[in-house]
Amino acid sequence: MNEVVKFLSENPVQYLATVGRDGKAKCRPFMFCFEREGKLWFCTNNTKEVYQDIQKNPYIEISVSSADFAWLRLNGRAVFENNRAVKEGCMHNPIVQGQYQTADNPVFVVFYLADAHAVIADFSGEPPREFNL
């Protein structure tokens, strides 16, 4: 878990892929919030298309690469939870706070990945490292 959290934290712009409500692949920039109690947390806005896509099909994949040509693929089932402590923790990120102002904002939602699986790989020729989270 620590290696996955470190990779996500060091490479703050990730790309989240969903199956759109039209059945086609959708990919958009996203940002990892933090790990808490063994869960990887993310946030979004419940008026966005990404939220609606995840509601229809909660299985998502996140991909990100580093400056030294390593990459991480992370997939799992997005579980939305009205978790006040997590929402308040997200407010420590100035980007999140700038968008939502307060943890009480009714459009602000948080989710974690259940049954998460991560793969970290690079061009070294070494086998990828896999993690069940």
N, C-alpha and C positions, 0 to 999 in steps of 0.2 A: 504493500500500500504506500509506504513512504516514497519509494522510487517513482510511482505514478503521480503522487501529489507533487513531488519536487519537479517532475517534468512539466506538469500542467502549470504550476506556479511560475516556472522560469520562462514559459512560452505562453504569454497571456492571451493571445488571439488564437482561438481554436475554431474549427469548423464543425458545425453540428448538422448531421444529415438525418432527414426524415423521409417517410413516404408521404407525399402530399395527399390531400383529400381527393385530388384528381388521379391518384394512382401513380404519379410520376415522382422521381427523386427530387428532393429539394435540399439545398445545402446553403447554410448561412453562417456568418461569423458569430461566435459566441464567446463566453468568458466563464471560466471555472471560478466559483466563489471560494470554497474551502472544503476540507474534510472535517467532519464532526461525528464522533461516536461511530466511526467505521463506515460512514457514508460520504460519498462525493456529492456535494451540493452545487446546484446551479440555480439561476433565477431568470424570470422573463416577465412578460406583460400578458395578462389574460385576454387582451383584445387583439393580440398579434396572430397572424396566420400560423406561426410555429406552434403556438399553444393549441390551436384548433387541430393542427395536424397530429400533435402528440396525443391529444384526447382521443382521436380516432384510432391511431396506431401508436402505442407508447414505446415501441422498440426503436431506439435511436443509435447512431454511431457518431462519435466525435473523433476528429483527426487533427493532429497538429505536428509540425516539424520544428526542429531546432536549427539554429544557425550553423551547427556543425553536421548537418545532414542526417541526423537521427530523427525518428518519427515515432509517434504513439498513436495507436488506434484503440479506442475505448468504446465498448458497446454495452447495452443493458436496457432494462425496462425503466422508463421514467415514471416515478411515483411522486405525485404532487401531494404536499402535506402543508397544512396551515400551521407552521411551526414558528411561533413568535421569536424564540431565541435565535433561530437561523436567520429570519428576516432582519432582526436587529444586527446580527453579525455581518450580514451583507451590506448594511449601511456604512460600514467602515471603509468600503470602497468608494472613492469620490465619484466614480462614473455611475455607479448604482444610485448613490445618494442624489446625484444631480438629476437623474431621470425620474426617481420616485419620491424624493424628499424625505419620506418617513416610512417606517415599516408598516404603518397602518394604511398606506395607500391601497385602495380596494382593487386596483389593477395589478399590483405587485404580488407575484406568486413564486414559490420556491419548489424545487423538486430534487430528488436524489436518484441515483441509479441503483436499482435492485438487480441482483444476479449479474453484476458487472464483470466484464472480462476485458483485460488490457493486454496489448502487445507493444513492446518497445523494441524497435529494430534500427539497424543502420547498414551502411555499406561495408562494414569491416570484414564480412565473411563469417563472423560469429553467429551462432543461432539466435533468433529473437528471444527475448525474455518475456514470458507469459505470466499473467497474474489473474487469479480469480478473486474478486473483491466482494 
